[in-house]
Amino acid sequence: MDSETLIFLRNSSTFFQLATALIGSIYYYKYKDSLLKHFIFYLWFIVLMEYSGFIIRKYFEIQSNHLLYNVFYVISFAYLFYLYNSVLKKKKKIVKYSYIVYIITLIIYGFFVGDINEFQTIPYVVGASLLILAIIFYFTEILATEKVLHTKKNLLFWISVGLLLFYVGSIPFTITINYYANIKGVSYLFAINYSLIIVLNLCYIIGFIWSNKKQLY
């Protein structure tokens, strides 16, 4: 894949993150009284981290943002596990302890086995896998209730679809990219990752626009 296409996808993914936060702000009235009321802060946090990473690389000549992204995922997983722990009726303890398992794994691999200044692949894979499990719990629950009749108008449903697609795709990317030096055409891997970010944010945007005017769950 040529560099121009890769740059286009990277810039597009960044644009979609910003657009999602702006659209989420416009439609905040839909979910401001629901469990998703903090989701807009999560979206702007993502934008802040993304542009912080760009500024660090460009103006401070620091090439590695690994520590920044390790911190990002600590906060990101904390919010997402909290969200699904709040919405689930069953298996709440599994979701609650999933984040603790992720933190323990991060401490072990970040401070004892590896270096916290390097991106922590194994903790990320553990956290992403457990989050996928929490999302599956959520889908299983709504299938067993009347909420399944309103899924297309449910913002959390679209958020969950986006998260599921993103993390299912990002796990093999994260594992494989550690060996990028020995892989030909590594740009395709980054293209897939940027595409996953775009798909994730498209799901968010669809949810904001298509969801009911009043989100109660």
Protein Blocks (a to p, Z undefined) as FASTA:
>chain_A
ZZklmmmmmmmmmmmmmmmmmmmmmmmmmmmmmmklmmmmmmmmmmmmmmmmmmmmmmno
pablklmmmmmmmmmmmmmmmmmmmmpmghklmmmmmmmmmmmmmmmmmmmmmcfkbccf
klmmmmmmmmmmmmmmmmmmmmmmmklmmmmmmmklmmmmmmmmmmmmmmmmmmmmmmmm
mpghklmmmmmmmmmmmmmmmmmmmmmmmmcfbdcZZ
